[in-house]
C-alpha cells in the first residue's frame, strides 16, 4: 500500500550519495504531470545500528501560478527490522495541499509484521490523517489493515487482507473491505 503521500510521477533527475556506512542522502527533481509545476524531493537516512532505519524527507511542489501556494511535504520515519519482526512509524505534514494556502494535513502511519513461519508473515497497519482546522473533515479518517503474506516461492507472494476505514465525521458509516494482493516478480 502507498504511504500517506505516495507519488505517481515517473520522469526526472535523481542523485544519491552514501557518506558513511550509516548516513546517506538523496534528491529528486521532476515535473508533475504535464503542468508547469516542478517537484523537488530530498531525504537523509541514518542507520546507526543494524536493522534500525531513521529517515527524514520532504518535498516541495513548486507552482508557477502566482495565485496558488507551493505545496510542502515533510515526513519522518523510524523503523526496525530483524529476522523475526518489523516495526515502523511514519509522521507526515503537508502544507498548502492542492496548492491552496492554509489547507494543511498531518497524520501518521504505524505498522508491524511478525514472521510466523518461514513462508508466512502476519501484519497490521494503522493510519490516521487530519486536516488542519477540519477544513476537509469529510475526508479525514482512520484506517486499519490486518493481513497475512504468504511467500509461495522466491517470486510469488499472496496476501489476503482486511481493511476498515473509520471516518471522523459522526453519522458517516465505516467501510470494510476484504481483498487479496498478489505479487509476481519476473
ZAMI-777610 format. One record per residue (C-alpha): x, z, y; residue in three letters. Coordinates in steps of 0.001 Angstrom, whole numbers, plus 500000, padded with zeros to 6 digits. Each point is the difference from the previous one (the first is absolute). Example, Ala and Ser with C-alpha at 12.3 -4.5 7.8 and 13.67 -1.06 7.14 Angstrom:
BEGIN
    east      up   north  resn
  512300  507800  495500   ALA
  501370  499340  503440   SER
***
This chain:
BEGIN
    east      up   north  resn
  500000  500000  500000   UNK
  501149  499340  503547   UNK
  501123  502896  502117   UNK
  498049  500981  503059   UNK
  501506  497265  502086   UNK
  500778  497162  497621   UNK
  500946  496605  501391   UNK
  499349  496431  498884   UNK
  502485  497983  502086   UNK
  502504  497926  498024   UNK
  502406  498280  502450   UNK
  502727  501500  502108   UNK
  503525  501352  500132   UNK
  501234  503160  498352   UNK
  503233  501940  499819   UNK
  501033  503144  498154   UNK
  503176  502010  499862   UNK
  501132  502828  497738   UNK
  502171  502355  502059   UNK
  500811  502397  497152   UNK
  498701  500699  496483   UNK
  497184  502002  501525   UNK
  499190  498327  503376   UNK
  498683  496492  500603   UNK
  498094  498191  502749   UNK
  497954  496828  500240   UNK
  498265  497875  502632   UNK
  497568  497079  499910   UNK
  498776  497625  502720   UNK
  497105  497666  499234   UNK
  497076  498185  501594   UNK
  496513  501313  499236   UNK
  497771  497282  498597   UNK
  499846  497051  502422   UNK
  499496  502133  503123   UNK
  502521  500451  502762   UNK
  500861  503433  498658   UNK
  503247  501305  498564   UNK
  500365  502887  497558   UNK
  503172  502077  500065   UNK
  500536  502451  497137   UNK
  502837  502413  499449   UNK
  500801  502816  497625   UNK
  502609  502515  498962   UNK
  500212  501382  496463   UNK
  501821  503148  498895   UNK
  500654  500852  496346   UNK
  502009  503251  500200   UNK
  499577  500861  496313   UNK
  499070  497937  496961   UNK
  496265  499372  499884   UNK
  499236  501178  503561   UNK
  499005  497325  502508   UNK
  499411  500687  503709   UNK
  498950  497008  502090   UNK
  499120  499686  503668   UNK
  498640  496648  501075   UNK
  497842  498275  502530   UNK
  498911  496782  501512   UNK
  499095  498478  503311   UNK
  497416  497224  500156   UNK
  500767  498444  503361   UNK
  497309  497937  501661   UNK
  500590  497489  502765   UNK
  496454  500460  501319   UNK
  500199  502143  503164   UNK
  496460  501322  499380   UNK
  500955  501526  496653   UNK
  502219  502938  499033   UNK
  502937  499953  497617   UNK
  499164  501530  496612   UNK
  502557  502540  498745   UNK
  500204  501337  496436   UNK
  502042  503107  499181   UNK
  500382  501437  496503   UNK
  502000  502450  497939   UNK
  500244  500190  496218   UNK
  501427  502622  497670   UNK
  500062  499449  496285   UNK
  501645  501313  496890   UNK
  500249  498178  496682   UNK
  501520  501026  496696   UNK
  499460  498998  496362   UNK
  496933  502232  499540   UNK
  498114  499742  503325   UNK
  499858  498627  503551   UNK
  498578  501520  503191   UNK
  499614  498523  503457   UNK
  498519  500542  503435   UNK
  499694  497424  502774   UNK
  498958  500916  503559   UNK
  498921  497226  502363   UNK
  498975  499578  503623   UNK
  498796  496722  501516   UNK
  499770  499733  503789   UNK
  497768  497391  501666   UNK
  498460  498611  496810   UNK
  498914  496354  500305   UNK
  501877  499860  503339   UNK
  497435  502249  501731   UNK
  501419  502842  502087   UNK
  499095  503470  498728   UNK
  498634  498875  496636   UNK
  502346  502094  497898   UNK
  499919  500837  496299   UNK
  501833  502676  498081   UNK
  499962  501119  496412   UNK
  501854  500654  496805   UNK
  500302  498842  496428   UNK
  501070  502367  497216   UNK
  500640  498983  496410   UNK
  501305  501326  496715   UNK
  500641  498508  496588   UNK
  500979  501604  496716   UNK
  501485  498241  496980   UNK
  497852  501060  497060   UNK
  501805  497992  497335   UNK
  502584  497214  500081   UNK
  497432  497272  500780   UNK
  497282  501895  501958   UNK
  499869  501637  503445   UNK
  497187  501982  501612   UNK
  499716  499719  503784   UNK
  497947  501226  502917   UNK
  499967  498961  503655   UNK
  498192  501440  503018   UNK
  499704  498283  503406   UNK
  498563  501439  503203   UNK
  499685  497970  503203   UNK
  498586  500968  503409   UNK
  499411  498179  503251   UNK
  501063  501828  503153   UNK
  496995  501543  501768   UNK
  497799  498522  497229   UNK
  499942  496572  501680   UNK
  499522  498394  496573   UNK
  498321  502886  498156   UNK
  497917  497639  497846   UNK
  503171  498657  498391   UNK
  501852  503337  499771   UNK
  500146  501121  496404   UNK
  501704  501846  497216   UNK
  500633  498318  496674   UNK
  501290  501075  496622   UNK
  501309  497920  497116   UNK
  500478  501297  496483   UNK
  501358  497902  497153   UNK
  502320  499265  497124   UNK
  502647  497298  499733   UNK
  500960  498593  496622   UNK
  503203  498008  499556   UNK
  499203  497617  497141   UNK
  503490  498490  500095   UNK
  502690  499439  502666   UNK
  497866  497379  501754   UNK
  496360  501065  499591   UNK
  498310  503048  501564   UNK
  496319  500964  499893   UNK
  498548  502739  502202   UNK
  496356  501113  499792   UNK
  499023  501824  503223   UNK
  497191  501996  501520   UNK
  499689  500050  503820   UNK
  497771  502075  502254   UNK
  499538  499400  503744   UNK
  498664  502862  502111   UNK
  498848  498978  503518   UNK
  500409  502592  502735   UNK
  496594  499248  501533   UNK
  497075  502086  498757   UNK
  497277  497992  498347   UNK
  502273  497202  498788   UNK
  500219  500021  496230   UNK
  503125  500202  497942   UNK
  501215  496940  498118   UNK
  501279  500027  496431   UNK
  501938  497229  498286   UNK
  501448  499506  496546   UNK
  502382  497119  499395   UNK
  503050  498854  498060   UNK
  503237  498695  501550   UNK
  502188  497704  497947   UNK
  503584  499035  500753   UNK
  501951  497241  498268   UNK
  503622  499471  501066   UNK
  501509  496616  499271   UNK
***
